[in-house]
């Protein structure tokens, strides 16, 4: 813990600006967190809360309308915001890899699996075709694909969804990255395959001392996989901390509501699941003060007027809620 | 409903099977025959196509009265053998047709990929250029260009290529726009591939199917345009045997009953264009849905 963290975000903001500059959507707003090598961070939040934008911001792959408006992205001590496009390209795939949502669409239908697993090696390490091909076989073996010798020469349509997703995983780890960002990697897989895939990712993480950022809205996956959770709401990080602390004692009302909305084994069957009242806010016209206040059961007058500051509850556990701010400062 | 009606109408059934299912045997054989004839023109042609004897002008084909074994399909106003000219004309049509389609295809596909993938001002410039290009009537534009650079086989290829690239550019750009949103392209970006690598390795192979279909369909258009240019005297220069040129030479004799001078080259053009179009239609049906499914 004494060494510098692998990834540190400091007050990072990404805004989408409409063509005429009249509408601004704060997709990511003043997000700060740190991630150590080899640990796993889960980012949870409902659709449109800025999870994917945060991931794309780290990789600097935002669409043209989005701009990083402030903050720092420190990766291995360097600010990625100051890197040139060419330098970023060397980082992508080699130092930071990413797994996309849909494994069915992530592979080019016209190339063999081996070619695609070998591609990052050839791009980043200049490995020749034959060398890359034999490395591809090892990689397929490491993602537990049986008979990799014959599978390397096959095309994506000859594989099942679970295999394709494992191949995407093999592509991601091919250059031994330090950080792997997985954007809802299991949503299109069925449950048994999901569990297998998560185990695989965890094993790969242990073997390669990989830091993992897991974007999901499945709290079960977070509980199983992650060391830390970051809960996002309307572009803001409303709570960030170790999984055990947050699941046992969530500080933010939104986190409490999220945890209250999942069914539990052994709970009283007559007890109804609590739903979160209301709709997620329109990010182009967010509510005043705390963005969660219209839906918050503990809303106070202050919440409507002023956005709460980031409060440190414990080392590496922060939240943004007036309830957590010590009384004199309110 | 449809099925039972087709069953009662054998002609309808045969027409529908002729259009989409099954390998288009007839068009492919015709094209193969033309290519064979073009390649072996020297061996197959009984006479020199450019030299005739004025003493043997306007000989009718062998089956008509006055025809002789020497000129199987008759002779023209300079006493040149029509069969030999048709055979060498196939060579001109094939060479000009294929190379012009290739020139247009390479130019149009390249610009279409750049336009679609890079977007922004590159896209704007290329697409406005295509719009302006498409606003010009193709044949008139080709005649204008031919008048500027002068007639020769090489120039015809360049002219046809630079007139017809726009069609590829439009179609390919559209394909690229949807392709570049596909996850495998995004994965390649995330994996740190440069734009050039992505266009070369991920986009180009995926649009090749469309380019080939379009090329086959364009073959017919290009062959007709080449014939039209030659007919109008701005295409292949005269002593060379081109089908369009033969039509132009023969049209004066049509009223005098020398039908073979116009009908035969006309049939050659028609069969080649028809075959190319039928093959193109079949390829389009055959290749497209598979590409979408994968």
Interface residues (C-beta under 8 A of the other chain):
Chain A: X59 X61 X89 X90 X91 X92 X93 X94 X97 X98 X100 X101 X102 X105 X106 X107 X108 X109 X110 X111 X119 X120 X123 X124 X156 X157 X168 X171
Chain B: X182 X183 X184 X186 X187 X188 X189 X190 X191 X192 X193 X194 X197 X201 X202 X205 X206 X294
